[in-house]
Amino acid sequence: MINLLIVDDSPTIHQLIQQVAQKKFPDTFTLHHASNGKEAIDIVNSKPIDVIVMDIEMPVMDGLTATRLIMQQNPKPIIVFSAATKRIANLAILSLEAGAVDVVEKPETISPTELENHLEKVLFQRIKIFNGFKVIRRFNPETVQKLADHQKRLQELKERKTKTSSFPIVGIASSTGGPQTLKRLLCQISKPSYPIIIIQHIPQGFTEGFRDWLIRATNLEWEYAQQGVHPKPGVIYVVNENRHLTFSSDGRFHFIDQPPIFGIRPAADYFFDSLGDVYKDRAIGIVLTGMGEDGCKGAHTIKRNNGSIIAEAEEDCIVFGMPKAVIEAGLADKVMKIDEIAKFLNELTTYF
């Protein structure tokens, strides 16, 4: 049984979550309830809680304060479940900095039936993932052997790129666990001599707070990817559009309105596919923590055009889904921990 603590001042949310748990996941969860952060702390200190779902705006004690105190006193996986209005979204992102593991949007303009479906497909999926981080598994020895065939590719990439005046372009794809992982990575790099473009699966309403959080944490230059703009060296780009990011034939950002992939838009598959087609051997795709296999299909295009792919190492991943898909497809030129990826990006800067 998973001991799940729901912290929300809305009785309706408690009722809906309990209904979904009983209907869709019988005999899986024991639910505990708190209507504010202070009650949550008391329960965490007295009962064996496995995962916490935390609202932000509550009376007595808000979710950000409660998250900070729980992570200091009795750490538990905390999933922020809150609305994406600007003020609350910023507080939700600050909760990630305080130690929360993920943010899930609480829709406010959909019917109870649609909300129930959102709870089942999104929130409970995250709850199961973060129950002790037990979803990852080791990949088999055959996969390790495949990786051995690619060990020299990144060195070849460096040597090849020193012979051209064109700078590389780095695309990063991440999903569940990505905000914390990206912060770890980007806090370790100096201003790059090439563009870095990030596709992070996060509800659109949280994107601005996510970017501002990373701006505060790093000494890097940040911009939103905008239609018709050429990526500039030294700039980190994030996407604040509910459209897929691709590139025009001359390398400018180009958004398209194609349907979501795996329920995701913007998706890494569209991004990597276009990155490989347009930037050829200058393209470097980095696949970090996340559920599913978004990015794997696009990684094929990067490799077909002599670009390179780095996957985050399993032991370093919060959720070993997206990197695993790339690795098992034989597409990873190198499997690296976050510290190693940061070192590589800094070394790459010295070549340009």
C-alpha positions as CSV (number, residue, x, y, z in Angstrom):
1,M,0.0,0.0,0.0
2,I,1.1,3.5,-0.8
3,N,0.4,6.0,2.1
4,L,-0.7,9.1,0.2
5,L,-1.2,12.5,2.0
6,I,-3.5,15.0,0.2
7,V,-3.0,18.6,1.4
8,D,-5.6,20.9,0.0
9,D,-8.2,23.3,1.5
10,S,-10.8,22.2,-1.1
11,P,-13.1,19.4,0.1
12,T,-14.0,18.8,-3.5
13,I,-10.4,18.0,-4.4
14,H,-10.1,15.5,-1.5
15,Q,-13.3,13.9,-2.6
16,L,-12.3,13.6,-6.3
17,I,-8.8,12.2,-5.5
18,Q,-10.4,9.6,-3.1
19,Q,-12.9,8.6,-5.8
20,V,-10.2,8.1,-8.4
21,A,-8.1,6.1,-5.9
22,Q,-10.9,3.8,-5.0
23,K,-12.3,3.4,-8.5
24,K,-9.1,3.2,-10.6
25,F,-6.5,1.9,-8.1
26,P,-8.3,-0.3,-5.5
27,D,-6.2,-1.7,-2.8
28,T,-3.2,0.5,-3.8
29,F,-3.5,3.6,-1.7
30,T,-4.2,4.5,1.9
31,L,-5.3,8.2,1.9
32,H,-4.6,10.7,4.6
33,H,-6.0,14.2,4.5
34,A,-4.9,17.7,5.6
35,S,-6.5,21.1,4.8
36,N,-3.4,23.2,5.3
37,G,0.4,23.0,5.6
38,K,0.4,22.9,9.4
39,E,-1.9,19.8,9.5
40,A,0.3,18.2,6.8
41,I,3.4,18.6,9.0
42,D,1.7,17.1,12.0
43,I,0.6,14.1,9.9
44,V,4.0,13.6,8.3
45,N,5.6,13.6,11.8
46,S,3.1,11.0,13.1
47,K,2.3,8.6,10.3
48,P,4.3,6.7,7.7
49,I,3.6,8.8,4.6
50,D,5.1,7.7,1.3
51,V,4.0,10.6,-1.1
52,I,2.5,14.0,-0.5
53,V,0.3,15.9,-3.0
54,M,0.5,19.6,-1.9
55,D,-1.6,22.6,-2.9
56,I,0.0,26.0,-2.7
57,E,-2.5,28.5,-1.6
58,M,-4.1,27.5,1.8
59,P,-5.0,29.1,5.1
60,V,-2.9,28.8,8.3
61,M,0.2,27.6,6.4
62,D,0.7,27.7,2.6
63,G,2.1,24.8,0.6
64,L,5.5,26.5,-0.1
65,T,6.2,27.0,3.6
66,A,5.0,23.4,4.4
67,T,7.2,22.0,1.7
68,R,10.3,23.8,3.1
69,L,9.6,22.6,6.6
70,I,8.9,19.0,5.6
71,M,12.0,18.8,3.5
72,Q,14.1,20.2,6.4
73,Q,12.6,18.0,9.1
74,N,11.2,14.8,7.6
75,P,11.8,14.7,3.8
76,K,9.1,13.0,1.6
77,P,8.4,13.1,-2.1
78,I,6.1,16.1,-2.6
79,I,4.2,16.7,-5.8
80,V,2.8,20.2,-6.1
81,F,-0.8,20.2,-7.4
82,S,-1.9,23.7,-7.9
83,A,-3.4,26.2,-10.3
84,A,-1.2,27.9,-12.9
85,T,-2.1,31.5,-12.3
86,K,1.1,33.7,-12.4
87,R,1.5,34.3,-8.7
88,I,0.7,30.7,-7.6
89,A,2.8,29.2,-10.5
90,N,5.8,31.2,-9.2
91,L,5.3,29.8,-5.7
92,A,4.9,26.3,-7.2
93,I,8.3,26.6,-8.9
94,L,9.8,27.9,-5.7
95,S,8.5,24.7,-4.1
96,L,10.8,22.8,-6.5
97,E,13.7,24.8,-5.2
98,A,12.6,23.8,-1.7
99,G,12.7,20.1,-2.6
100,A,9.4,19.2,-4.2
101,V,9.8,16.6,-6.9
102,D,7.3,17.7,-9.5
103,V,4.6,20.2,-10.4
104,V,1.2,19.1,-11.8
105,E,-1.3,21.7,-12.9
106,K,-4.7,21.8,-11.2
107,P,-7.2,22.7,-14.1
108,E,-9.8,25.1,-13.0
109,T,-12.0,25.4,-16.1
110,I,-12.9,21.8,-16.9
111,S,-15.8,19.6,-15.8
112,P,-15.6,17.1,-12.9
113,T,-15.4,14.2,-15.3
114,E,-12.5,15.8,-17.2
115,L,-10.8,16.6,-13.8
116,E,-11.2,13.0,-12.7
117,N,-9.5,11.8,-16.0
118,H,-6.7,14.3,-15.4
119,L,-6.2,13.0,-11.9
120,E,-6.0,9.4,-13.1
121,K,-3.8,10.0,-16.1
122,V,-1.4,12.6,-14.8
123,L,-1.5,13.0,-11.0
124,F,-1.7,9.4,-10.1
125,Q,0.9,8.5,-12.6
126,R,3.3,10.9,-10.9
127,I,2.4,9.6,-7.5
128,K,3.2,6.0,-8.5
129,I,6.5,7.1,-10.0
130,F,7.7,9.0,-6.9
131,N,6.7,6.3,-4.5
132,G,10.3,5.6,-3.4
133,F,11.7,6.2,-6.9
134,K,11.4,2.5,-7.5
135,V,10.3,2.6,-11.2
136,I,13.8,2.5,-12.8
137,R,15.5,-0.8,-13.6
138,R,18.9,-1.7,-15.0
139,F,19.3,-2.2,-18.7
140,N,20.7,-5.5,-19.9
141,P,24.3,-6.3,-20.8
142,E,23.5,-6.4,-24.6
143,T,22.6,-2.7,-24.3
144,V,25.9,-1.9,-22.6
145,Q,27.8,-3.6,-25.4
146,K,25.9,-1.4,-27.9
147,L,27.1,1.6,-26.1
148,A,30.7,0.5,-26.2
149,D,30.6,0.8,-30.0
150,H,29.9,4.6,-29.6
151,Q,32.5,5.5,-27.0
152,K,34.7,7.4,-29.5
153,R,32.0,9.4,-31.2
154,L,32.0,12.5,-28.9
155,Q,35.8,12.8,-29.2
156,E,35.4,12.6,-33.0
157,L,32.7,15.2,-32.7
158,K,35.1,17.6,-30.9
159,E,37.9,17.0,-33.4
160,R,35.6,17.5,-36.3
161,K,34.1,20.7,-35.0
162,T,37.5,22.3,-34.4
163,K,38.0,22.2,-38.2
164,T,34.9,24.4,-38.8
165,S,33.9,27.9,-37.9
166,S,30.3,26.9,-37.3
167,F,29.3,26.6,-33.7
168,P,27.3,23.6,-32.5
169,I,23.8,23.8,-31.2
170,V,22.6,21.9,-28.1
171,G,19.1,20.7,-27.6
172,I,18.0,19.3,-24.2
173,A,14.9,17.3,-23.6
174,S,13.6,16.5,-20.1
175,S,10.3,15.6,-18.4
176,T,9.5,14.3,-15.0
177,G,12.2,15.3,-12.6
178,G,13.6,17.7,-15.2
179,P,13.5,21.1,-13.3
180,Q,15.7,19.9,-10.5
181,T,18.0,18.0,-13.0
182,L,18.3,21.1,-15.3
183,K,19.2,23.3,-12.3
184,R,21.9,20.8,-11.3
185,L,23.3,20.8,-14.8
186,L,23.1,24.5,-15.7
187,C,24.4,25.7,-12.4
188,Q,27.7,24.0,-13.3
189,I,28.3,25.5,-16.7
190,S,29.8,28.8,-17.7
191,K,28.4,30.9,-20.5
192,P,28.5,28.7,-23.6
193,S,29.8,29.7,-26.9
194,Y,26.8,28.1,-28.6
195,P,23.0,28.1,-28.1
196,I,21.3,25.7,-25.7
197,I,17.6,25.1,-26.3
198,I,15.5,23.3,-23.7
199,I,12.3,21.3,-24.2
200,Q,10.9,20.7,-20.7
201,H,7.6,19.0,-20.3
202,I,5.8,21.3,-17.9
203,P,2.3,22.9,-18.0
204,Q,2.5,26.1,-20.0
205,G,1.3,28.2,-17.1
206,F,4.4,27.3,-15.1
207,T,6.9,28.0,-17.8
208,E,7.5,31.7,-16.9
209,G,8.1,30.8,-13.2
210,F,10.3,27.9,-14.3
211,R,12.5,30.2,-16.4
212,D,12.7,32.9,-13.7
213,W,13.7,30.2,-11.2
214,L,16.6,29.1,-13.4
215,I,17.6,32.7,-14.1
216,R,18.0,33.3,-10.3
217,A,19.9,30.0,-9.9
218,T,22.4,30.6,-12.8
219,N,24.6,33.3,-14.2
220,L,23.4,32.5,-17.8
221,E,21.6,34.5,-20.4
222,W,18.0,33.3,-20.9
223,E,15.4,34.0,-23.6
224,Y,12.2,32.5,-24.9
225,A,12.4,30.9,-28.3
226,Q,10.5,33.2,-30.6
227,Q,9.2,32.7,-34.2
228,G,11.7,33.7,-36.9
229,V,14.7,34.3,-34.5
230,H,18.1,32.7,-35.1
231,P,19.5,31.0,-32.0
232,K,22.4,33.0,-30.6
233,P,25.6,31.7,-29.1
234,G,25.7,32.1,-25.3
235,V,21.9,32.1,-24.8
236,I,19.8,29.5,-23.1
237,Y,16.3,29.2,-24.7
238,V,13.1,27.9,-23.2
239,V,9.7,27.4,-24.9
240,N,6.7,29.3,-23.7
241,E,4.4,28.2,-26.5
242,N,1.7,25.6,-26.7
243,R,3.1,24.6,-30.1
244,H,5.9,22.3,-31.4
245,L,9.3,24.0,-31.8
246,T,11.1,23.3,-35.1
247,F,13.5,25.2,-37.4
248,S,13.2,26.8,-40.7
249,S,15.6,25.8,-43.5
250,D,17.9,28.7,-42.6
251,G,18.0,27.7,-38.9
252,R,15.4,30.1,-37.4
253,F,12.9,29.1,-34.7
254,H,9.7,28.0,-36.3
255,F,6.6,26.9,-34.4
256,I,4.0,24.5,-35.8
257,D,0.5,23.6,-34.7
258,Q,0.6,19.9,-35.1
259,P,-1.3,17.7,-32.5
260,P,0.5,16.7,-29.3
261,I,2.7,13.6,-29.3
262,F,2.2,11.3,-26.3
263,G,-0.1,14.1,-25.0
264,I,2.8,16.5,-25.1
265,R,3.3,19.8,-26.9
266,P,6.0,21.0,-27.5
267,A,7.5,17.6,-27.9
268,A,11.1,16.6,-28.1
269,D,10.5,14.4,-31.1
270,Y,9.5,17.3,-33.4
271,F,12.3,19.4,-32.0
272,F,15.1,16.8,-32.4
273,D,13.8,15.8,-35.8
274,S,14.1,19.3,-37.1
275,L,17.3,20.0,-35.2
276,G,19.0,17.1,-37.0
277,D,17.6,17.9,-40.4
278,V,18.6,21.6,-40.3
279,Y,21.8,21.7,-38.2
280,K,23.2,18.3,-39.4
281,D,26.5,17.3,-37.6
282,R,26.4,20.5,-35.5
283,A,23.4,19.1,-33.6
284,I,23.9,17.7,-30.1
285,G,20.8,16.2,-28.4
286,I,20.8,15.6,-24.7
287,V,18.1,13.4,-23.2
288,L,17.5,13.8,-19.5
289,T,15.1,12.3,-16.9
290,G,11.5,11.7,-17.9
291,M,8.7,9.3,-18.4
292,G,8.0,7.6,-21.8
293,E,10.1,7.9,-24.9
294,D,9.7,11.4,-26.3
295,G,12.9,12.4,-28.1
296,C,13.8,8.9,-29.2
297,K,12.3,9.2,-32.7
298,G,13.8,12.6,-33.2
299,A,17.2,11.3,-32.0
300,H,17.2,8.9,-35.0
301,T,17.2,12.0,-37.3
302,I,20.1,13.7,-35.4
303,K,22.2,10.5,-35.7
304,R,21.2,10.0,-39.4
305,N,22.6,13.5,-40.0
306,N,25.9,12.8,-38.1
307,G,24.9,14.7,-35.0
308,S,25.4,13.3,-31.5
309,I,23.2,12.1,-28.6
310,I,24.0,12.1,-24.9
311,A,21.7,10.2,-22.5
312,E,21.6,10.8,-18.7
313,A,22.9,7.7,-16.8
314,E,20.4,5.5,-15.1
315,E,21.9,5.8,-11.6
316,D,21.6,9.6,-12.0
317,C,18.0,9.7,-13.2
318,I,14.9,10.5,-11.2
319,V,12.9,8.7,-13.9
320,F,14.8,6.5,-16.3
321,G,12.3,6.5,-19.2
322,M,13.3,8.9,-21.9
323,P,17.1,8.2,-21.6
324,K,16.4,4.5,-21.4
325,A,14.5,4.6,-24.7
326,V,17.4,6.3,-26.5
327,I,20.0,4.0,-25.0
328,E,18.1,0.8,-25.8
329,A,17.6,2.0,-29.4
330,G,21.4,2.2,-29.7
331,L,21.3,5.9,-30.3
332,A,23.4,7.2,-27.4
333,D,26.9,8.2,-28.2
334,K,27.6,8.5,-24.5
335,V,25.8,7.9,-21.3
336,M,26.8,10.4,-18.6
337,K,25.9,11.6,-15.2
338,I,24.9,15.3,-14.8
339,D,28.3,16.3,-13.6
340,E,29.9,14.7,-16.6
341,I,27.4,16.4,-19.0
342,A,28.3,19.7,-17.4
343,K,32.0,19.1,-17.9
344,F,31.4,18.1,-21.5
345,L,29.4,21.3,-22.2
346,N,32.2,23.4,-20.6
347,E,34.8,21.6,-22.6
348,L,32.8,22.2,-25.8
349,T,32.9,25.9,-25.1
350,T,36.7,25.9,-25.2
351,Y,36.6,24.7,-28.8
352,F,34.6,27.7,-30.0
